[in-house]
Amino acid sequence: MVEVYMHRTVSESADSKIFEIVLVGGPEEIPEEERFRRAAVLPEKVKIMYYGGYEHFVCEDPESAAGAEGPLVFKWVMRTEIAE
């Protein structure tokens, strides 16, 4: 599960803008394919479900993200448990 919250453009096709995101840090066991994502809007935060909790990632440098080339780097900041 990924939750997306903000806005920015990395590449544009005819009518849509696509952001490339790479997630770094957090549990080493997170599969590599989960660490590379594409989104139609730039998230402020990415939250993925992982082993009974959520791993939270935030953009490393949101101010320079607007002009950056290549994938945006989101670093792991915390884990939260799923409430029962």
N, CA, C and O atoms as CSV, one atom per row, in Angstrom:
chain,resi,resn,atom,element,x,y,z
A,1,MET,N,N,0.837,-1.174,0.000
A,1,MET,CA,C,0.000,0.000,0.000
A,1,MET,C,C,0.885,1.240,0.000
A,1,MET,O,O,1.824,1.349,0.788
A,2,VAL,N,N,0.577,2.155,-0.878
A,2,VAL,CA,C,1.317,3.415,-0.944
A,2,VAL,C,C,0.316,4.551,-0.842
A,2,VAL,O,O,-0.710,4.545,-1.523
A,3,GLU,N,N,0.609,5.512,-0.006
A,3,GLU,CA,C,-0.231,6.687,0.084
A,3,GLU,C,C,0.543,7.863,-0.481
A,3,GLU,O,O,1.725,8.044,-0.189
A,4,VAL,N,N,-0.122,8.643,-1.276
A,4,VAL,CA,C,0.539,9.721,-1.972
A,4,VAL,C,C,-0.100,11.041,-1.569
A,4,VAL,O,O,-1.324,11.113,-1.463
A,5,TYR,N,N,0.679,12.079,-1.343
A,5,TYR,CA,C,0.158,13.362,-0.867
A,5,TYR,C,C,0.666,14.625,-1.563
A,5,TYR,O,O,0.066,15.575,-1.062
A,6,MET,N,N,1.432,14.997,-2.411
A,6,MET,CA,C,1.887,16.350,-2.779
A,6,MET,C,C,1.919,16.517,-4.300
A,6,MET,O,O,1.079,15.911,-4.965
A,7,HIS,N,N,2.843,17.309,-4.908
A,7,HIS,CA,C,2.907,17.459,-6.374
A,7,HIS,C,C,4.290,17.860,-6.901
A,7,HIS,O,O,4.964,18.689,-6.290
A,8,ARG,N,N,4.714,17.288,-8.016
A,8,ARG,CA,C,5.971,17.615,-8.732
A,8,ARG,C,C,6.077,16.771,-10.002
A,8,ARG,O,O,5.445,15.718,-10.079
A,9,THR,N,N,6.862,17.203,-11.008
A,9,THR,CA,C,6.969,16.485,-12.274
A,9,THR,C,C,8.379,15.996,-12.554
A,9,THR,O,O,9.340,16.745,-12.374
A,10,VAL,N,N,8.521,14.734,-12.996
A,10,VAL,CA,C,9.814,14.205,-13.424
A,10,VAL,C,C,9.803,14.004,-14.927
A,10,VAL,O,O,10.732,14.441,-15.606
A,11,SER,N,N,8.801,13.368,-15.458
A,11,SER,CA,C,8.708,13.179,-16.899
A,11,SER,C,C,7.274,13.423,-17.334
A,11,SER,O,O,6.338,13.232,-16.558
A,12,GLU,N,N,7.111,13.840,-18.560
A,12,GLU,CA,C,5.777,14.126,-19.059
A,12,GLU,C,C,5.531,13.347,-20.330
A,12,GLU,O,O,6.394,13.263,-21.204
A,13,SER,N,N,4.332,12.772,-20.424
A,13,SER,CA,C,3.883,12.194,-21.678
A,13,SER,C,C,2.766,13.110,-22.165
A,13,SER,O,O,2.594,14.202,-21.624
A,14,ALA,N,N,2.020,12.702,-23.152
A,14,ALA,CA,C,1.022,13.573,-23.764
A,14,ALA,C,C,0.183,14.364,-22.755
A,14,ALA,O,O,0.188,15.594,-22.790
A,15,ASP,N,N,-0.525,13.690,-21.870
A,15,ASP,CA,C,-1.403,14.385,-20.936
A,15,ASP,C,C,-1.036,14.177,-19.472
A,15,ASP,O,O,-1.639,14.794,-18.594
A,16,SER,N,N,-0.071,13.333,-19.198
A,16,SER,CA,C,0.182,13.008,-17.795
A,16,SER,C,C,1.626,13.268,-17.403
A,16,SER,O,O,2.531,13.247,-18.238
A,17,LYS,N,N,1.820,13.512,-16.124
A,17,LYS,CA,C,3.145,13.714,-15.554
A,17,LYS,C,C,3.427,12.525,-14.650
A,17,LYS,O,O,2.570,12.118,-13.866
A,18,ILE,N,N,4.618,11.972,-14.758
A,18,ILE,CA,C,4.983,10.793,-13.975
A,18,ILE,C,C,6.215,11.108,-13.131
A,18,ILE,O,O,7.190,11.675,-13.625
A,19,PHE,N,N,6.162,10.737,-11.861
A,19,PHE,CA,C,7.273,10.916,-10.935
A,19,PHE,C,C,7.913,9.571,-10.668
A,19,PHE,O,O,7.221,8.591,-10.396
A,20,GLU,N,N,9.229,9.520,-10.745
A,20,GLU,CA,C,9.957,8.302,-10.396
A,20,GLU,C,C,10.507,8.490,-8.994
A,20,GLU,O,O,11.085,9.530,-8.677
A,21,ILE,N,N,10.322,7.471,-8.151
A,21,ILE,CA,C,10.681,7.542,-6.734
A,21,ILE,C,C,11.494,6.318,-6.366
A,21,ILE,O,O,11.185,5.209,-6.800
A,22,VAL,N,N,12.536,6.514,-5.565
A,22,VAL,CA,C,13.295,5.393,-5.012
A,22,VAL,C,C,13.285,5.535,-3.491
A,22,VAL,O,O,13.533,6.616,-2.958
A,23,LEU,N,N,12.996,4.427,-2.799
A,23,LEU,CA,C,12.945,4.403,-1.337
A,23,LEU,C,C,14.251,3.840,-0.802
A,23,LEU,O,O,14.666,2.753,-1.203
A,24,VAL,N,N,14.904,4.568,0.099
A,24,VAL,CA,C,16.171,4.101,0.677
A,24,VAL,C,C,16.049,4.015,2.193
A,24,VAL,O,O,15.307,4.773,2.818
A,25,GLY,N,N,16.792,3.077,2.767
A,25,GLY,CA,C,16.766,2.884,4.207
A,25,GLY,C,C,15.650,1.949,4.617
A,25,GLY,O,O,15.015,1.309,3.779
A,26,GLY,N,N,15.419,1.880,5.915
A,26,GLY,CA,C,14.395,0.984,6.439
A,26,GLY,C,C,14.876,-0.452,6.451
A,26,GLY,O,O,16.068,-0.710,6.287
A,27,PRO,N,N,13.960,-1.391,6.643
A,27,PRO,CA,C,14.343,-2.800,6.705
A,27,PRO,C,C,15.013,-3.277,5.414
A,27,PRO,O,O,14.510,-3.023,4.320
A,28,GLU,N,N,16.128,-3.955,5.544
A,28,GLU,CA,C,16.846,-4.471,4.377
A,28,GLU,C,C,16.017,-5.480,3.603
A,28,GLU,O,O,16.241,-5.673,2.408
A,29,GLU,N,N,15.063,-6.126,4.260
A,29,GLU,CA,C,14.277,-7.184,3.636
A,29,GLU,C,C,13.192,-6.665,2.698
A,29,GLU,O,O,12.556,-7.460,2.006
A,30,ILE,N,N,12.967,-5.360,2.657
A,30,ILE,CA,C,11.982,-4.830,1.711
A,30,ILE,C,C,12.499,-5.139,0.309
A,30,ILE,O,O,13.616,-4.753,-0.034
A,31,PRO,N,N,11.694,-5.835,-0.511
A,31,PRO,CA,C,12.154,-6.219,-1.850
A,31,PRO,C,C,12.515,-5.006,-2.715
A,31,PRO,O,O,11.902,-3.944,-2.605
A,32,GLU,N,N,13.503,-5.185,-3.560
A,32,GLU,CA,C,13.969,-4.096,-4.424
A,32,GLU,C,C,12.844,-3.551,-5.296
A,32,GLU,O,O,12.768,-2.343,-5.519
A,33,GLU,N,N,11.970,-4.425,-5.792
A,33,GLU,CA,C,10.878,-3.958,-6.651
A,33,GLU,C,C,9.901,-3.052,-5.894
A,33,GLU,O,O,9.195,-2.259,-6.517
A,34,GLU,N,N,9.849,-3.156,-4.568
A,34,GLU,CA,C,9.015,-2.263,-3.757
A,34,GLU,C,C,9.667,-0.896,-3.573
A,34,GLU,O,O,8.993,0.079,-3.241
A,35,ARG,N,N,10.962,-0.827,-3.787
A,35,ARG,CA,C,11.701,0.416,-3.546
A,35,ARG,C,C,11.681,1.376,-4.738
A,35,ARG,O,O,12.059,2.538,-4.594
A,36,PHE,N,N,11.253,0.917,-5.891
A,36,PHE,CA,C,11.172,1.766,-7.078
A,36,PHE,C,C,9.711,1.935,-7.442
A,36,PHE,O,O,8.999,0.953,-7.653
A,37,ARG,N,N,9.263,3.186,-7.514
A,37,ARG,CA,C,7.851,3.465,-7.739
A,37,ARG,C,C,7.684,4.587,-8.751
A,37,ARG,O,O,8.594,5.376,-9.003
A,38,ARG,N,N,6.491,4.625,-9.317
A,38,ARG,CA,C,6.095,5.722,-10.198
A,38,ARG,C,C,4.758,6.228,-9.690
A,38,ARG,O,O,3.912,5.444,-9.261
A,39,ALA,N,N,4.568,7.528,-9.738
A,39,ALA,CA,C,3.326,8.113,-9.241
A,39,ALA,C,C,2.880,9.251,-10.147
A,39,ALA,O,O,3.707,9.952,-10.731
A,40,ALA,N,N,1.571,9.429,-10.259
A,40,ALA,CA,C,1.018,10.504,-11.074
A,40,ALA,C,C,1.102,11.852,-10.362
A,40,ALA,O,O,1.070,12.897,-11.011
A,41,VAL,N,N,1.210,11.834,-9.047
A,41,VAL,CA,C,1.424,13.059,-8.262
A,41,VAL,C,C,2.615,12.825,-7.358
A,41,VAL,O,O,2.886,11.691,-6.962
A,42,LEU,N,N,3.324,13.887,-7.030
A,42,LEU,CA,C,4.490,13.762,-6.159
A,42,LEU,C,C,4.043,13.628,-4.718
A,42,LEU,O,O,3.375,14.520,-4.196
A,43,PRO,N,N,4.393,12.545,-4.073
A,43,PRO,CA,C,4.001,12.395,-2.677
A,43,PRO,C,C,4.899,13.202,-1.752
A,43,PRO,O,O,6.088,13.377,-2.019
A,44,GLU,N,N,4.323,13.688,-0.670
A,44,GLU,CA,C,5.111,14.306,0.391
A,44,GLU,C,C,5.715,13.194,1.236
A,44,GLU,O,O,6.819,13.309,1.768
A,45,LYS,N,N,4.939,12.101,1.339
A,45,LYS,CA,C,5.334,10.958,2.157
A,45,LYS,C,C,4.895,9.684,1.435
A,45,LYS,O,O,3.846,9.665,0.792
A,46,VAL,N,N,5.691,8.623,1.539
A,46,VAL,CA,C,5.298,7.312,1.028
A,46,VAL,C,C,5.213,6.381,2.228
A,46,VAL,O,O,6.127,6.325,3.052
A,47,LYS,N,N,4.113,5.658,2.316
A,47,LYS,CA,C,3.887,4.741,3.434
A,47,LYS,C,C,3.584,3.373,2.843
A,47,LYS,O,O,2.609,3.216,2.108
A,48,ILE,N,N,4.422,2.369,3.162
A,48,ILE,CA,C,4.171,1.030,2.640
A,48,ILE,C,C,3.883,0.069,3.787
A,48,ILE,O,O,4.490,0.151,4.855
A,49,MET,N,N,2.946,-0.838,3.547
A,49,MET,CA,C,2.613,-1.855,4.534
A,49,MET,C,C,3.705,-2.919,4.503
A,49,MET,O,O,4.092,-3.399,3.437
A,50,TYR,N,N,4.200,-3.284,5.698
A,50,TYR,CA,C,5.287,-4.256,5.766
A,50,TYR,C,C,5.251,-4.975,7.106
A,50,TYR,O,O,5.387,-4.343,8.153
A,51,TYR,N,N,5.072,-6.277,7.081
A,51,TYR,CA,C,5.089,-7.135,8.276
A,51,TYR,C,C,4.347,-6.550,9.473
A,51,TYR,O,O,4.946,-6.309,10.520
A,52,GLY,N,N,3.054,-6.324,9.320
A,52,GLY,CA,C,2.223,-5.884,10.430
A,52,GLY,C,C,2.376,-4.432,10.827
A,52,GLY,O,O,1.922,-4.029,11.898
A,53,GLY,N,N,3.003,-3.649,9.986
A,53,GLY,CA,C,3.168,-2.230,10.283
A,53,GLY,C,C,3.319,-1.437,9.001
A,53,GLY,O,O,3.098,-1.953,7.906
A,54,TYR,N,N,3.691,-0.195,9.147
A,54,TYR,CA,C,3.933,0.674,8.003
A,54,TYR,C,C,5.332,1.252,8.101
A,54,TYR,O,O,5.770,1.671,9.173
A,55,GLU,N,N,6.028,1.271,6.978
A,55,GLU,CA,C,7.332,1.922,6.881
A,55,GLU,C,C,7.081,3.273,6.206
A,55,GLU,O,O,6.426,3.343,5.166
A,56,HIS,N,N,7.603,4.336,6.804
A,56,HIS,CA,C,7.370,5.694,6.322
A,56,HIS,C,C,8.650,6.262,5.710
A,56,HIS,O,O,9.733,6.144,6.281
A,57,PHE,N,N,8.504,6.876,4.543
A,57,PHE,CA,C,9.613,7.482,3.812
A,57,PHE,C,C,9.223,8.910,3.438
A,57,PHE,O,O,8.074,9.169,3.084
A,58,VAL,N,N,10.186,9.842,3.518
A,58,VAL,CA,C,9.932,11.229,3.109
A,58,VAL,C,C,11.006,11.665,2.111
A,58,VAL,O,O,12.108,11.116,2.078
A,59,CYS,N,N,10.657,12.665,1.302
A,59,CYS,CA,C,11.571,13.168,0.276
A,59,CYS,C,C,12.820,13.746,0.934
A,59,CYS,O,O,12.732,14.549,1.863
A,60,GLU,N,N,13.983,13.325,0.441
A,60,GLU,CA,C,15.264,13.751,1.007
A,60,GLU,C,C,15.463,15.262,0.917
A,60,GLU,O,O,15.943,15.874,1.871
A,61,ASP,N,N,15.106,15.866,-0.201
A,61,ASP,CA,C,15.329,17.301,-0.399
A,61,ASP,C,C,14.167,17.891,-1.197
A,61,ASP,O,O,14.306,18.115,-2.399
A,62,PRO,N,N,13.019,18.148,-0.553
A,62,PRO,CA,C,11.840,18.600,-1.295
A,62,PRO,C,C,12.014,19.941,-2.003
A,62,PRO,O,O,11.369,20.167,-3.027
A,63,GLU,N,N,12.862,20.838,-1.497
A,63,GLU,CA,C,13.042,22.145,-2.138
A,63,GLU,C,C,13.696,22.028,-3.515
A,63,GLU,O,O,13.327,22.754,-4.438
A,64,SER,N,N,14.663,21.122,-3.657
A,64,SER,CA,C,15.340,20.988,-4.949
A,64,SER,C,C,14.673,19.951,-5.843
A,64,SER,O,O,15.107,19.750,-6.977
A,65,ALA,N,N,13.644,19.301,-5.365
A,65,ALA,CA,C,12.982,18.248,-6.134
A,65,ALA,C,C,12.375,18.769,-7.429
A,65,ALA,O,O,12.325,18.037,-8.417
A,66,ALA,N,N,11.914,20.015,-7.450
A,66,ALA,CA,C,11.243,20.548,-8.633
A,66,ALA,C,C,12.130,20.534,-9.866
A,66,ALA,O,O,11.629,20.322,-10.970
A,67,GLY,N,N,13.431,20.753,-9.717
A,67,GLY,CA,C,14.313,20.785,-10.872
A,67,GLY,C,C,15.183,19.558,-11.022
A,67,GLY,O,O,16.032,19.512,-11.913
A,68,ALA,N,N,14.995,18.573,-10.182
A,68,ALA,CA,C,15.860,17.388,-10.195
A,68,ALA,C,C,15.595,16.498,-11.399
A,68,ALA,O,O,14.475,16.419,-11.903
A,69,GLU,N,N,16.654,15.830,-11.849
A,69,GLU,CA,C,16.518,14.829,-12.904
A,69,GLU,C,C,16.691,13.465,-12.275
A,69,GLU,O,O,17.371,13.329,-11.257
A,70,GLY,N,N,16.081,12.452,-12.869
A,70,GLY,CA,C,16.169,11.106,-12.326
A,70,GLY,C,C,15.190,10.922,-11.182
A,70,GLY,O,O,14.399,11.816,-10.880
A,71,PRO,N,N,15.244,9.763,-10.547
A,71,PRO,CA,C,14.272,9.486,-9.483
A,71,PRO,C,C,14.503,10.344,-8.242
A,71,PRO,O,O,15.633,10.703,-7.911
A,72,LEU,N,N,13.418,10.655,-7.579
A,72,LEU,CA,C,13.486,11.369,-6.305
A,72,LEU,C,C,13.822,10.371,-5.214
A,72,LEU,O,O,13.293,9.260,-5.201
A,73,VAL,N,N,14.693,10.756,-4.303
A,73,VAL,CA,C,15.096,9.875,-3.212
A,73,VAL,C,C,14.220,10.157,-1.996
A,73,VAL,O,O,14.141,11.286,-1.514
A,74,PHE,N,N,13.571,9.109,-1.519
A,74,PHE,CA,C,12.788,9.181,-0.293
A,74,PHE,C,C,13.490,8.321,0.748
A,74,PHE,O,O,13.738,7.138,0.515
A,75,LYS,N,N,13.813,8.915,1.902
A,75,LYS,CA,C,14.530,8.198,2.961
A,75,LYS,C,C,13.560,7.723,4.033
A,75,LYS,O,O,12.564,8.376,4.344
A,76,TRP,N,N,13.889,6.556,4.587
A,76,TRP,CA,C,13.094,5.982,5.668
A,76,TRP,C,C,13.206,6.870,6.899
A,76,TRP,O,O,14.297,7.314,7.255
A,77,VAL,N,N,12.052,7.130,7.557
A,77,VAL,CA,C,12.065,7.957,8.761
A,77,VAL,C,C,11.515,7.245,9.989
A,77,VAL,O,O,11.929,7.547,11.108
A,78,MET,N,N,10.587,6.300,9.803
A,78,MET,CA,C,10.042,5.610,10.969
A,78,MET,C,C,9.163,4.440,10.564
A,78,MET,O,O,8.813,4.263,9.397
A,79,ARG,N,N,8.822,3.655,11.562
A,79,ARG,CA,C,7.893,2.543,11.408
A,79,ARG,C,C,6.767,2.746,12.408
A,79,ARG,O,O,7.003,3.149,13.546
A,80,THR,N,N,5.543,2.465,11.981
A,80,THR,CA,C,4.414,2.473,12.899
A,80,THR,C,C,3.731,1.117,12.825
A,80,THR,O,O,3.753,0.455,11.787
A,81,GLU,N,N,3.131,0.714,13.925
A,81,GLU,CA,C,2.409,-0.556,13.985
A,81,GLU,C,C,0.956,-0.327,13.593
A,81,GLU,O,O,0.407,0.754,13.805
A,82,ILE,N,N,0.345,-1.351,13.022
A,82,ILE,CA,C,-1.067,-1.286,12.672
A,82,ILE,C,C,-1.874,-1.441,13.956
A,82,ILE,O,O,-1.668,-2.386,14.718
A,83,ALA,N,N,-2.791,-0.510,14.190
A,83,ALA,CA,C,-3.636,-0.574,15.391
A,83,ALA,C,C,-4.672,-1.681,15.223
A,83,ALA,O,O,-5.216,-1.886,14.138
A,84,GLU,N,N,-4.925,-2.376,16.298
A,84,GLU,CA,C,-5.930,-3.451,16.238
A,84,GLU,C,C,-7.194,-3.047,16.922
A,84,GLU,O,O,-8.147,-3.826,16.969
